Amino acid sequence: MAITTVSAREFARDLAHAKKAADHGPVIVTDRGRPRYALLKIDDYYRLTAPEPRSLLTLMDALPSGNFDFEPATVDGALRQADL
């Protein structure tokens, strides 16, 4: 992946060149020699900003841990077989 750097003036003068360069990698737009903006293909942007898939275990690990009481409910009476 090639990273292309263009000045803000070049970017404004030749947008087509910057768009073609973005097909091959990010384009950094500088202002007074300092990086100010980045131009990316929309697919690359979505890939970078998409939330990472998380497993149930990861979500459970993220829950605050602490001491809490948990008493599961008990079933009173006889259970009957499910009628499918």
VMD Tcl script that draws the C-alpha trace (Angstrom):
set ca {
  {0.00 0.00 0.00}
  {1.48 3.29 -1.08}
  {1.00 6.44 0.98}
  {0.86 9.60 -1.11}
  {1.44 13.08 0.31}
  {0.11 16.17 -1.42}
  {-0.07 19.80 -0.36}
  {-3.46 21.42 0.14}
  {-2.75 23.56 -2.91}
  {-1.99 20.50 -5.09}
  {-5.08 18.77 -3.71}
  {-7.30 21.71 -4.66}
  {-5.69 22.06 -8.07}
  {-5.78 18.37 -9.05}
  {-8.43 16.45 -7.14}
  {-8.52 13.72 -9.81}
  {-4.85 12.90 -9.10}
  {-5.56 12.57 -5.36}
  {-8.56 10.32 -6.01}
  {-6.50 8.05 -8.27}
  {-3.75 7.90 -5.65}
  {-6.34 6.96 -2.99}
  {-7.15 3.84 -5.02}
  {-3.67 2.57 -4.11}
  {-3.47 3.78 -0.50}
  {-4.13 6.72 1.80}
  {-3.46 10.25 0.62}
  {-2.14 12.66 3.25}
  {-3.01 16.31 2.58}
  {-0.60 18.74 4.16}
  {-1.07 22.38 5.08}
  {2.14 24.38 5.46}
  {4.09 21.13 5.49}
  {2.12 19.53 8.33}
  {-0.32 16.64 7.82}
  {-3.90 17.87 8.18}
  {-6.22 15.44 6.39}
  {-6.31 11.89 5.09}
  {-8.19 10.77 1.99}
  {-9.26 7.10 1.94}
  {-11.41 4.87 -0.22}
  {-14.81 4.47 1.42}
  {-14.30 0.71 1.80}
  {-11.09 1.34 3.75}
  {-12.89 3.87 5.92}
  {-15.70 1.43 6.73}
  {-13.16 -1.30 7.49}
  {-11.32 1.01 9.90}
  {-14.45 2.26 11.67}
  {-16.44 -0.98 11.86}
  {-16.85 -2.36 15.35}
  {-14.89 -5.52 15.98}
  {-17.01 -8.63 16.41}
  {-16.98 -9.69 20.04}
  {-17.63 -13.07 21.53}
  {-20.01 -13.73 24.40}
  {-17.02 -14.49 26.61}
  {-15.49 -11.08 25.81}
  {-18.77 -9.36 26.65}
  {-19.08 -11.27 29.91}
  {-15.51 -10.39 30.85}
  {-16.36 -6.73 30.32}
  {-19.12 -6.83 32.93}
  {-18.17 -5.18 36.19}
  {-17.00 -7.78 38.63}
  {-18.09 -7.58 42.19}
  {-19.71 -9.53 44.93}
  {-23.40 -9.89 44.43}
  {-25.90 -12.41 45.64}
  {-27.68 -14.62 43.18}
  {-30.33 -17.08 44.22}
  {-31.96 -18.87 41.31}
  {-35.69 -19.40 41.61}
  {-36.88 -22.83 42.61}
  {-39.72 -24.67 40.93}
  {-42.51 -25.74 43.23}
  {-44.68 -28.63 42.22}
  {-44.32 -31.47 39.78}
  {-42.82 -30.94 36.36}
  {-44.62 -32.30 33.36}
  {-43.24 -33.43 30.04}
  {-43.38 -30.93 27.19}
  {-46.04 -31.64 24.60}
  {-44.38 -31.18 21.22}
}
mol new
graphics top color blue
foreach p $ca { graphics top sphere $p radius 0.5 }
foreach p [lrange $ca 0 end-1] q [lrange $ca 1 end] { graphics top cylinder $p $q radius 0.2 }
display resetview
